[in-house]
Amino acid sequence: MDEAILKIIFVGLDNSGKTSILYTLEGKFAKIANIKPTIRFTRTDFTILGLPIKIWDLGGQEQYRKEYLSSEKFFRDTDLLFYVIDIQDKHRFTESVEYFLNILEVFEKIDPNNYPHIEILIHKSDPYIRDLPDMKNNVVTLKSLFSELASQIDITYHETSVFDFESLSRAFVHGVLKVLPKGEIIQEVLHDFLLKTGSNAIMLLDENVLLIGEVYLDEISKNICHICGPYFANMAEKLRDYNLFTPETIEVEMAGWLFYKRIKHQKSQFYLIFFTKNYDNFQKINELLPAFTEDIISLIKYII
């Protein structure tokens, strides 16, 4: 599939962090320090689950906002909209809400019965300030403003930060799976395998190391997968980039057993991470893994 199957828009005020989010999702961390204001808009090709996606990054400066709102073409055929707000810039909350409502008015003109799915990213919620009272109050204030002013629209909120890749990964994938037909079935399949094998945690990552799905029984098992899984996947990708030997599986003993498996589907790569505290369960994972891998590949085809 060469043509984009989804149109995704990142929109918000200037300096809200839209472009840095996209750089982070693409793994282009070195570019973040040199970001300049987006001029008008940029379009980026992206893949998730091996699917081609077109992402629009709409510059947030006032002159561009007026242009977008005066022409439906920027918003037409949008499947998923990420609205980005700088949680640290409380003085612009009202301005941000007003811009959001103006965008809803455009969608109302395009098709009042068919809004795109909307995810609001409460951004720059950096780990070292997230739990401060002022930041928590800002989150409550924002959610209240949006809930009251856009009560007829289904909105999901995420607190995100470029210093917390997991938060961005979760938000992005959550939105994509919401608009893909049958996308949420992945979670059910992972949960079923967790029960069959007695595993404590399972993660599925795509080739961008985005978290496609996860299930877990306890926080410790979840954290082990979250810490180790992306490193295994990144290591495999680096080895593949340099045409070196790429391990199909990695097994690690650490207060239990951690198991990494690379899955290939057409030109795409996926990574499964399992953790179990019981070695007998680890053997069961090995026995059932070939059939489970086929199930995952079939499911991805089904979603496509």
ZASE-732794 format. One line per 4 residues: number of its first residue (from 1); for each residue x, y negated, z of C-alpha. Coordinates in steps of 0.5 Angstrom, whole numbers, plus 2048, in hexadecimal, padded with zeros to 3 digits. Layout:
// residues N
NUM) X Y Z  ...
This chain:
// residues 304
1) 800 800 800  804 7FA 7FE  7FE 7F5 7FF  7FD 7F2 805
5) 7F7 7F5 809  7F6 7F0 80E  7F6 7E8 80E  7F9 7E6 815
9) 7F9 7DF 817  7FD 7DC 81D  7FB 7D5 81F  7FB 7D0 824
13) 7FE 7C9 826  805 7C7 824  80A 7C9 829  806 7CF 82B
17) 80B 7D4 829  808 7D8 823  80E 7D8 81F  812 7DB 825
21) 80D 7E0 826  80D 7E3 81F  815 7E2 81F  815 7E7 826
25) 810 7EC 823  815 7EC 81D  81B 7ED 821  81E 7E7 81F
29) 820 7E4 826  826 7E0 823  821 7DB 81F  81D 7D9 825
33) 822 7D4 828  822 7D1 821  81B 7D0 820  818 7CA 81C
37) 811 7C8 81C  80D 7CC 817  80C 7C8 810  805 7C9 80E
41) 805 7D0 80E  809 7D7 80D  807 7DE 80B  80B 7E4 80D
45) 80A 7EB 80B  80A 7F0 811  808 7F7 812  805 7FB 818
49) 803 802 818  806 802 811  801 7FD 80E  803 7F7 80B
53) 800 7F0 80E  800 7E9 80C  801 7E4 812  800 7DD 811
57) 804 7D8 816  800 7D2 816  804 7CC 818  801 7C8 81E
61) 803 7C1 81C  7FD 7BC 81C  7FD 7BB 815  7FD 7C2 813
65) 7F7 7C4 818  7F3 7BE 814  7F5 7C2 80D  7F3 7C9 810
69) 7EC 7C6 813  7EB 7C3 80C  7EC 7C9 808  7E8 7D0 809
73) 7EE 7D3 805  7F3 7D4 80B  7EE 7D8 80F  7EA 7DB 80A
77) 7EA 7E3 80A  7EE 7E3 811  7ED 7EA 814  7F1 7E8 81B
81) 7F3 7E1 81E  7F8 7E0 823  7F6 7D9 827  7FD 7D7 82A
85) 7FD 7D2 830  803 7D0 834  801 7D1 83C  806 7CD 83E
89) 803 7C7 83B  7FD 7C5 83F  7FC 7BE 83C  7FA 7C1 835
93) 7F5 7C6 837  7EF 7C2 835  7F3 7C0 82E  7F4 7C8 82D
97) 7ED 7CA 82F  7EA 7C4 82A  7EE 7C7 825  7EC 7CE 826
101) 7E5 7CC 826  7E6 7C8 81F  7E9 7CF 81C  7E3 7D3 81F
105) 7DE 7CD 81B  7E2 7CF 814  7E1 7D7 815  7DA 7D5 817
109) 7D9 7D1 810  7DD 7D7 80C  7D8 7DD 80F  7D4 7DB 816
113) 7D3 7E3 816  7DA 7E5 816  7E0 7E2 81A  7E7 7E5 81A
117) 7E9 7E9 820  7EC 7E4 825  7F2 7E5 82A  7F4 7DF 82E
121) 7FB 7DF 830  7FD 7DB 836  804 7DA 834  80A 7D8 838
125) 808 7DC 83E  80F 7DE 83F  811 7E3 845  814 7DE 849
129) 80E 7DA 84A  808 7DE 849  807 7DF 850  807 7D8 852
133) 801 7D5 855  801 7CF 850  801 7D4 84A  7FC 7D9 84D
137) 7F7 7D3 84D  7F9 7D1 846  7F7 7D7 844  7F0 7D7 848
141) 7EF 7D0 845  7F0 7D2 83E  7EC 7D8 83E  7E6 7D4 841
145) 7E7 7CF 83B  7E7 7D4 836  7E1 7D9 839  7DD 7D3 83A
149) 7DE 7CF 833  7DE 7D6 82F  7D9 7DA 833  7D6 7DD 82C
153) 7DD 7E0 82A  7E0 7E6 82C  7E7 7E4 82F  7ED 7E8 832
157) 7F2 7E4 836  7FA 7E6 837  7FF 7E3 83B  805 7E3 836
161) 80D 7E1 836  812 7E2 831  816 7E4 837  812 7EA 838
165) 811 7EE 832  80C 7F3 835  807 7ED 836  808 7EB 82E
169) 808 7F2 82C  801 7F4 830  7FE 7EE 82E  7FF 7EF 826
173) 7FE 7F6 826  7F8 7F5 82A  7F5 7F0 825  7F7 7F4 81F
177) 7F4 7FB 821  7ED 7F7 823  7ED 7F5 81B  7EF 7FC 818
181) 7EA 801 817  7EA 806 81D  7F1 803 81F  7EF 805 827
185) 7EF 80C 826  7F6 80C 827  7F5 80B 82E  7F1 811 82F
189) 7F5 816 82B  7FB 814 830  7F7 815 836  7F5 81C 833
193) 7FC 81E 832  7FE 81B 839  7F8 81F 83D  7FA 826 838
197) 802 825 83A  801 823 841  806 81D 83F  806 817 844
201) 807 811 83E  807 811 836  809 80B 832  808 80A 82A
205) 80C 805 827  80D 803 820  813 801 81C  813 7FA 81E
209) 813 7FD 826  80C 7FA 827  808 7FE 82C  802 801 828
213) 7FF 805 82D  801 808 834  7FE 80C 83A  801 80D 841
217) 7FF 810 848  803 80C 84C  807 805 84C  80E 808 84D
221) 80D 80D 847  80A 807 843  810 803 844  815 808 843
225) 812 809 83C  812 801 83B  819 801 83D  81C 806 839
229) 818 807 833  819 801 82F  821 802 830  820 809 82D
233) 81C 806 827  821 800 826  827 805 826  824 809 821
237) 822 803 81D  829 801 81D  82C 807 81B  827 808 816
241) 829 801 813  830 803 813  82F 80A 80F  832 80D 815
245) 82F 814 819  828 812 81C  826 817 821  81F 81A 820
249) 81E 81B 828  821 819 82E  820 81D 835  822 819 83B
253) 822 81C 842  820 817 847  81C 818 84D  818 81C 848
257) 819 81D 841  819 817 83C  818 819 834  818 815 82E
261) 816 817 827  816 814 821  811 815 81C  811 813 814
265) 80B 812 810  80C 810 809  811 80A 80A  80F 808 811
269) 812 80A 817  80F 80B 81E  811 80D 825  80E 811 82A
273) 811 811 831  80E 816 837  810 816 83E  80E 81C 843
277) 811 81D 84A  810 825 849  815 829 845  80F 82E 843
281) 80B 828 840  811 826 83C  811 82D 839  80A 82D 837
285) 80B 826 834  810 829 82F  80C 82F 82D  806 82B 82C
289) 80A 825 829  80A 827 821  802 828 821  802 821 825
293) 806 81E 820  802 820 81A  7FC 81D 81E  7FF 817 81F
297) 801 816 817  7FA 818 815  7F7 813 81A  7FB 80E 817
301) 7F9 810 810  7F2 810 812  7F3 809 815  7F5 806 80E
